[in-house]
Amino acid sequence: MAFSEAGNEGSLNGATEVDIVPAPASSHRMAVSCVTFYNIDTAAVTITIVKDKNGTNYAIAKQTLQVGDTWQPIAADGGQILDATDEKIQAFMSGAAATTNPTFTAAYADIS
């Protein structure tokens, strides 16, 4: 078994879904250990994080972040496993940011 650590960083894009953790390749799994969001906007934002399974969203968590808040909906003590090529973790906001989109960072491992 191979275990390859990876990460992803970026920012959200309003109500458009953004891929936080990609789908695993065939015969692989993604072990998601941590996802963190930071609200750098000038107003509160509501973020929803979902597992997208073949185009169907399954809610993981939803949180309103005040200015300067961080949120860690997936942490090492719970994590998430993506075990099919049609599963990925996505996030979106309830609307557009006032000035600056919140940022995210994700840590995961590709297991084959």
N, C-alpha and C positions, 0 to 999 in steps of 0.2 A: 504494500500500500504506500502510495506517495502522498505527501502532505505539503502543499505549497501555499504559503501565506501571501495575501494580497490586500490591497486597499483601494479605496476610491474617494476622491474629494470633489466637491463642486458646490453649486448653488441651486436652489429651487427656482422655478420659473412660473410663478403664479399658480393658477389652477391646472396647468398642464402637468401630467405625470412625468416625473424624472426618475430614471433608473438609478437606484442607490447601490444595489448589488445585482450583477448580471446573472443570467441563468447558467447553470453548469453545462459543460459539454456532455455528450453521451457517455454513459458509464462513469460519471463523476458526480460528486456532491459538493455543495457549498455549505460550509459550517460558518454561519454568521455569528461573530462573537460580540460585535459592538457597532452601534450606529449612534452618532451624536449630531444634534442640530444646534446652531447658534443663531439667535435673532440679532442681526446687525442693522435691522431696519429702524426707522424712527417712530414706528407704531407697533402695537401688538399684532401678532400673526397667529393664525390657527393652522397647524400642520397635521396632516393625516398620513400615516404610514401603513402600507398594505402589502400583502403577498399577492402578486398577480399570477394566477394559474390559468394559462391559456386564454388570457383576456378577461377572466373573471377576477375581480378584486375581493380579497378576504381581509377585513380590517384587522390590524395588529394593535394600533393605538392612535389616539387623537389628542392633541394638546394645544392650548393657547399659550404662546410664549410672549411675555412682556419684553420690552426693549432690553437688550443685554442678557437675556436668559439663555441658558443651555438646557437641553433635554436629551436624555439617553434612553429611548424606548426599547432598544435591544441592547442588553448588557451580557457580560460573560456568564453571569449566574443563570441566565435563562436561554439566551441565544435563539437562533432559528436555523433550521436545516432546509436547504433547497435540494430535493432529491430527484428532480425531473428536469428535462431540457426545456420545459414550458413554464418554469417557475422563476420568478425574480422578485426582488424587493423594490418597491417604488414609493415615492412620497409626493405630495402635492399640498398646496395651500388653498384656503377657502376663497382666495381672490388675489388680486395683484398686490405687490408690496407697495408701501407708500414711496419709498426712495430706493432701497437696496434689498435684494432678495436674500433670505437667510441662507447660510452655508451649512454644509454637512460633511462629515467624514465617516467612512465605514471601514471596518476591519473584518476580514473573512479569510477562510482557507479553502482551497480547492483540494478535494480529497479524491484520489483515484486508486 
